[in-house]
Amino acid sequence: MRSDSSRGRRRPMRAVHAAATLHDDPTPLARMVGRGARMTVKPLLRLAPVHERTFRRLQRFSAVVNRGGSPDIAAEVGEIGGVPGEVLTPGDGPTTGLHLLYLHGGGFFTGSVHSYRSMLEAMVRATGGTIYAIDYRQLPDHPVADSVQDAINAYAGVLERAGNPAKVVVAGDSAGGYLTMKVAELARRRGLPAPAALLAFSPLLSLEPDRQDKNVVRVDKVREAVLPIARVAALRRLWLADDAIIEGFADPLHATAYITSPTHLVAVEDEFLRPEVEAFALLLDDKGVEVDVHLWRGQVHAFPIMAGYLPDADLAIELAVEFALRHIGEPPAVEVDDAGAQPDLLEGELAD
């Protein structure tokens, strides 16, 4: 899909996934956020040393940022499947039967329930359901293998609490998107019920997204405002500790044979994770899995985490929530206005 509002101003967006929805008219605030991130966040991430001291400083910050809760949201602190976390619900009680496990991003070395509080509360309001968020183990003390185990254990805990697996959805952004797809894969391997739906915002779908010789199509240059692709190699050495083996496939991109859940994918037009998102969507398509792909122009990596502050993020959350509620058999909790996107035929396919 393509918005008419940007016609004649910039080249049309292109997509590899032929059924993608294209959001090509960012709000002025989104443009300002992108410029600010390009001038500040990306240079800092490019220069910051990849070592234990950096990780611990970021973790201390994420543990306290945005710590306060809203009076209209009820929070239960405790363990979910043996993993520390919180359960968030509307203050007056859930109005839908949704049970959603949210797995935060942060490159497996930062992020927390507290730093994601605004987004999580926005999801509670948008769904009227129950949101589960965990503080899974991270670097520098734990490799990705441990993060994966915490994610699947939390999923088993949500299944037990929910009682009805047909109402359970899994979602995440960036590294949390990686964990989302690992949950779907490992649920199948372990004989657990598959999630009713999967939601992933700018998901990391392999631990080598910086490689240029992979079987994915790239239709746009990488210009994203946040992630420096040059740092991936250094992080990968820590993600894949020598003595830690990731259960199943190390890369969810290779695990589509195990994934059967309807999947909603969001990526930014010029982020370096985008090509693998579209490749992943095409692989699921080939299996007959329902896939909903949304590509956004002028946004920063994983921008839906700014829900509550950025209108574009609010819309992205609302569209994802509508997808989730539809697949658990419940009507949307809020009316979604996506008038800016219209059907269009796009180009491209997965390379041979």
Residue pairs with C-beta under 8 A, 6 or more apart in sequence:
1 20
1 21
1 22
1 341
1 342
1 343
1 344
2 12
2 13
2 22
2 24
2 341
2 342
2 344
3 22
3 23
3 24
3 25
3 340
3 341
3 342
4 342
5 24
5 25
5 340
6 24
6 25
6 297
10 24
12 24
13 22
13 24
13 269
13 295
13 297
14 219
14 220
14 346
14 347
14 348
15 22
15 219
15 278
15 293
15 295
15 346
15 347
15 348
16 217
16 219
16 275
16 278
16 279
16 282
16 346
16 347
16 348
16 349
16 350
17 278
17 281
17 282
17 285
17 291
17 293
17 346
17 348
18 345
18 346
18 347
18 348
18 349
19 291
19 293
19 346
20 278
20 281
20 293
20 294
20 295
20 346
21 292
21 293
21 294
21 295
21 338
21 341
22 295
22 297
22 341
22 344
22 346
23 294
23 295
23 296
23 297
23 312
23 315
23 340
23 341
24 269
24 297
24 298
25 297
25 298
25 340
26 34
26 296
26 297
26 298
26 299
26 312
27 310
27 311
27 312
29 310
29 311
29 312
30 298
30 299
30 303
30 310
30 311
30 312
31 298
33 300
33 303
33 306
33 310
34 225
34 298
34 299
34 300
35 225
37 225
37 226
37 300
38 225
41 225
41 226
42 225
42 226
42 227
42 228
45 226
45 227
45 228
45 231
46 228
46 230
46 231
48 54
50 231
50 234
50 235
50 238
51 140
52 140
55 109
55 110
55 138
55 139
55 140
56 140
58 106
58 109
58 110
59 109
59 110
59 112
59 138
61 110
61 115
62 106
62 110
62 111
62 112
62 114
62 115
63 112
63 114
63 115
64 114
65 114
65 115
66 114
66 115
66 116
66 117
66 118
67 114
67 117
68 117
69 75
69 117
69 121
70 121
71 91
72 90
72 91
72 125
73 88
73 89
73 90
73 91
73 121
73 124
73 125
74 88
74 89
74 90
74 91
75 86
75 87
75 88
76 86
76 87
76 88
76 89
77 85
77 86
78 84
78 85
78 86
78 87
79 85
79 157
80 87
80 101
80 132
80 134
80 154
80 157
80 158
80 161
81 153
81 154
81 155
81 156
81 157
81 158
81 160
82 153
82 154
82 157
83 134
83 135
83 136
83 150
83 153
83 154
83 157
84 134
84 135
85 113
85 132
85 133
85 134
85 135
85 154
86 113
86 120
86 132
86 133
87 130
87 131
87 132
87 161
88 120
88 121
88 124
88 130
88 131
88 132
88 133
89 124
89 129
89 130
89 131
90 124
90 125
90 128
94 128
94 129
94 130
95 128
95 129
95 333
96 127
96 128
96 129
96 325
96 328
96 330
96 333
97 129
97 164
97 167
97 328
97 330
98 127
98 128
98 129
98 130
98 167
98 169
98 324
98 325
98 328
98 330
99 129
99 130
99 132
99 158
99 161
99 162
99 167
99 168
99 169
100 123
100 127
100 129
100 130
100 131
100 132
100 168
100 169
100 170
100 171
100 324
101 132
101 133
101 134
101 154
101 155
101 158
101 168
101 169
101 170
101 171
101 183
102 116
102 120
102 123
102 131
102 132
102 133
102 171
102 172
102 176
103 133
103 134
103 136
103 151
103 170
103 171
103 172
103 176
103 177
103 179
103 180
103 183
104 111
104 112
104 113
104 115
104 116
104 133
104 172
104 173
104 175
104 176
105 111
105 172
105 173
105 174
105 175
105 176
105 177
105 201
105 202
105 302
105 305
106 112
106 115
106 138
106 174
106 175
106 176
107 174
107 175
107 235
108 138
108 139
108 143
108 144
108 147
108 175
108 235
108 239
109 138
109 139
109 140
109 235
109 238
110 138
111 138
111 175
111 176
112 135
113 120
113 133
113 134
113 135
116 133
116 305
118 306
118 307
118 308
118 309
119 304
119 305
119 306
119 307
119 308
119 313
119 317
120 131
120 133
121 308
122 307
122 308
122 314
122 317
123 131
123 171
123 307
123 317
123 321
124 131
125 333
125 334
126 317
126 318
126 321
126 333
126 334
127 321
127 324
127 325
127 333
128 333
129 333
130 162
132 154
132 157
132 158
132 161
134 150
134 151
134 154
136 146
136 147
136 150
136 151
136 154
136 179
137 146
137 147
137 150
138 147
139 238
139 239
140 238
143 238
143 239
143 240
143 241
143 244
144 178
144 207
144 239
144 240
144 244
144 246
145 241
145 244
145 245
145 246
145 247
146 244
147 175
147 179
148 179
148 182
148 186
148 246
148 247
149 247
151 179
151 180
151 182
151 183
152 182
152 183
152 186
152 187
152 190
152 247
155 168
155 170
155 183
155 187
155 192
155 195
156 192
158 168
159 165
159 168
159 192
159 193
162 168
165 193
165 194
165 196
166 193
166 196
166 328
166 329
167 196
167 328
168 193
168 195
168 196
169 195
169 196
169 197
169 198
169 199
169 324
169 327
169 328
170 180
170 183
170 184
170 195
170 197
170 198
170 199
170 261
171 180
171 198
171 199
171 200
171 201
171 320
171 324
172 178
172 179
172 180
172 199
172 200
172 201
172 203
173 200
173 201
173 202
173 203
173 302
173 304
173 305
174 201
174 202
174 203
174 204
174 273
174 301
174 302
175 204
176 203
177 200
177 201
177 202
177 203
177 204
177 205
178 203
178 204
178 205
178 252
180 198
180 199
180 200
180 203
181 198
181 200
181 203
181 205
181 252
181 255
181 259
181 280
182 246
182 247
182 248
182 252
182 255
183 195
184 194
184 195
184 198
184 255
184 258
184 259
184 260
184 261
185 248
185 249
185 252
185 255
185 258
185 259
186 192
186 247
186 248
187 193
187 194
187 195
188 194
188 258
188 259
188 260
189 247
189 248
189 258
194 260
194 261
195 261
196 261
196 262
196 324
196 327
196 328
197 261
197 262
197 263
197 264
197 323
197 324
197 327
197 328
198 259
198 261
198 262
198 263
198 264
199 263
199 264
199 320
199 323
199 324
200 263
200 264
200 265
200 266
200 277
201 266
201 302
201 303
201 304
201 305
201 316
201 320
202 266
202 267
202 268
202 271
202 273
202 277
202 301
202 302
202 303
203 252
203 265
203 273
203 277
203 280
204 273
205 251
205 252
205 253
205 273
205 276
205 277
205 279
205 280
206 214
206 250
206 251
206 252
206 253
206 254
206 276
207 236
207 239
207 240
207 250
207 251
208 214
208 232
208 236
208 251
209 229
209 232
209 272
209 273
209 276
210 229
210 230
210 232
210 233
210 272
214 276
215 279
215 350
215 351
215 352
216 275
216 276
216 278
216 279
216 350
216 351
217 275
217 278
217 279
217 348
217 349
217 350
217 351
218 275
219 347
219 348
220 269
220 270
220 274
221 270
222 229
222 270
222 271
222 272
223 270
224 268
224 270
224 271
224 272
224 300
224 301
225 300
225 301
226 271
226 300
226 301
226 302
227 271
227 272
227 273
227 301
229 272
240 246
240 250
248 255
248 258
249 255
252 259
252 280
253 276
253 279
253 280
253 283
256 280
256 283
256 284
256 287
256 289
257 287
259 284
259 287
259 289
260 287
260 289
261 289
262 289
262 290
262 291
262 292
262 323
262 327
263 281
263 284
263 289
263 290
263 291
263 292
264 291
264 292
264 294
264 319
264 320
264 323
264 324
265 277
265 280
265 281
265 291
265 292
265 293
265 294
266 294
266 295
266 296
266 304
266 316
266 320
267 273
267 274
267 277
267 278
267 293
267 294
267 295
267 296
268 274
268 295
268 296
268 297
268 299
268 300
268 301
268 303
269 295
269 296
269 297
269 298
269 299
271 301
273 301
274 295
277 293
278 293
278 348
279 350
281 291
281 293
282 349
282 350
283 350
284 291
285 291
292 323
294 316
294 319
296 303
296 312
296 316
299 312
303 310
303 312
303 313
303 316
304 313
304 316
304 317
304 320
305 313
306 313
307 313
307 314
307 316
307 317
308 314
315 336
315 337
315 338
318 332
318 334
318 336
319 336
319 338
321 332
321 333
321 334
322 332
322 336
325 331
325 332
325 333
326 332
